[in-house]
Amino acid sequence: MGKRCKILHIALVHGGGVEVYTRMLIEHTYKHYDTVLICASAYNKKLLPANACAIYDVDVPRKISVREDLKAALAMRKIIKKENPEFVYCHSSMAGALGRIAALGLECKVIYNPHGWSFDMAGSSKKKKFYRFLEKFLAMTTDKIVTISEYEKRIALNNKICHENKIEVIYNGIDLDICKSINVERTRFGYKEKDFIVGCAARLSEQKDPLLFAEVAGYIAKKQPDARFIWVGDGELRENFITALQKNNVFDQTIITGWVDNPCEYISIFDVAVLLSKWEGFGLCLAEYIALGKPVAATNVGAVSEIIQDGICGKLIEHRNPVLIAEEVMAFRQCPNLNAVKQKCMEVSERFNFKITSDKTMKMIADL
């Protein structure tokens, strides 16, 4: 038997979509490759299959620090040299920058998945210009750039990051089998059958705009006394979110779960699922929402419309007015064809089976 191909993944963030994506990719592919993972120390390693990969911890500061970032890049370079992989696969912009710098001049092919372009996010024009320049420069050292939506590919081409033949669109995905197997009674979490539960599963970050969610919840609660709210996730805006919930008089009606191993258990008890992102490269939770048959209210940004079909799987929102959003969320409660919406959601979710994601990834690697 010949030597197996070795792949080294780099994921320097924890919690949220990037951690879920890399874990699932390793789960689906480690039996085909020798696998190595460089990750943040807080990465939830216990969810990885036993002995799936060799793991190295490398932490980087959240804010740019040339000294600390170069230190991390040098540490990763030593690991890459030691492991000598055929492929280095960098996930997200921080890993993409430091990982590609670490791999410069080494005999390995480099794959990069931005999971949302840094220059397409909130920030000053000066920062966006710098990130755009950095992406263009590092693209020259990259063998393949994976985008998780057609929107991300379009953004890359519009900004002349690289030639089109260097980009591979591979949709993000979820474990449909796990989603379909979930059958949780809402009483398990202390809710009544008549409660109107509105929820979001996302990082508590500026991107996901939890402060707008709090305003929407405040208006819904005034109109629907039995309304209850769930935020599945955690993040840097947790304290700000709590303050906003208190300001809008819905703190006592809201649960913040923090990071949980299986967010779909909470999503399964939602009546309406919400995502009010300011920008979005894909929106992993959207695929989970529809797989569980939940009608969705989501801001129409980025790749959201590639997942949620307006008027079929839910409502695409073109504004950020909390009162109007609340009215659209509450409209689902009186929706005459709600069962048909739920059925269509589950049908559409088949497009986002992670097995498709992993199969396309393995084909890309074989082609390289």
C-alpha positions, 0 to 999 in steps of 0.5 A: 500500500502506498503512502497516504496523503497528509493534510494539515488544517489550520484554524485559529478561531474557536466557536462558531462556523469555522470550528464546526466546518473544520471539525466536520471536514476532519470527521468526513475525511480523516479515514482517507488522509493522514490529518494534522490540525493546528488550532487555538487552544480553546478549540473544542477538540473533544468533539473530534473523533478519537485519534482522527488527527495530530493536534498542535495548539497555536494561539494568536491575539484577536487584534493585529500584533506584528510581533505576536503574529510573526511568532505564531507564523514561525511556530506554525512553520516549524510544525509544517516542516516537522509534519511535512504535509502534501497540503496545508489548508488554511481556514478563515482570514487570520489562518489564511494570512499567517498559515500562508506566510508560514508555508512560504517556500515549503514543498506543500500545496496551499488551500485557503478558505476565507469563510467570509472575506475580511474586506467585505466586513465592517471596518474603515476603508483604510483597513479594507484596502489593506486586507484587499492588498494582503489577500491579492498578495497571498493569493499568488502563493495559494494553489486553490481558494475555496469559497463557500458560496457563489457570492464569495466567489463574485466578491473575490473576482470583483476585487481582482483577488485572483484569476477565476481558475484558482477559485473553487466554490464548495458550499458549506454544509451540515450533518443532515442525519443528526438534524433529522434525528433530533426530537426534543420536547420544548418542556425539556428546556422549561417552555410551554407548548403555547409559547412563541419561541423566536431564536438565533444560533450564531456568535454574539458578534457585530456581524450577527447584530444581536443588539438589533435582535434585542430590539426586535424581541422587545417589540415582539414581547409587547405584542405577544406576551407569551413570546420567548427568545433564545440565543444559541452561542456566545461571543465578545458582545455577550455583555452588550447583548445582556444590556440591550435585552434589559433595555428592551425589557426582555432579559427575563424572557431570553436564554443565552445558551453559550457555546453548546455541543449540539445547537440543533437541539435548541433550534428544534424548538424554535417557532421562527428562526432569525439571522440579522447579519450585517454581512454573511459569506454563507450562514451555517445556521441557516442550513440548520434552520431549514433542515429542521423545518423552521421558517426563517427571517433573515437579512438579505445580505451576502450569500443568504439568498443562496440558502433562503428562498424568499417566500418559500423558506421564509422571509428575506429582509431588505431593511434593518427596522426592528419594528418591521422585522418584528412584524414579519417574524410575528406574521409566521404565527398566522401563516396559513400554509406553515406546514408547506413552508416547513416541508419545503425548507427540509427539501431545500436543505438537502443541497447542504449535506456536508457529505457533498462538501467533503466529497467535493473537497476530496475531489479538489485535492485529488485534482491538485 
